[in-house]
Amino acid sequence: MQIDNALILKLEQLARLELSEQERKAVQGSLNDILKMVEQLNTLDTTGVEPLIYLSETENHWREDVVQFQVAKKAALSNAPLANEDYFKVPKVIDL
């Protein structure tokens, strides 16, 4: 695959960028270099190589998930600046 000017213009539009002609040429060169490196990696013989899932053999030892120090709903809602019988009331943050 070769990175051409049409692809750079499409990427520029998708990323909402405005590049100069010099910047487009620099990006095109960089992307072509990345593709060459990936093509080199594809030439390696990886038969018999297990995929790497984790970088180390260390395992996490998780603690048991136990609910502690519960606050009653009525007590929690009594501390709210604005609430009804069941919920906290908050300002609307998304306008549709």
Buried (B, 14 or more C-beta within 10 A) or exposed (E): EEBEEEEBEEBBEEEEEEBEEEEBEEBBEEBBEEEEEEEEEEEEEEEEEEEEEEEEEEEEEEEEEEEEEEEEEEEEBEEEEEBEEEEEEEEEEEEE
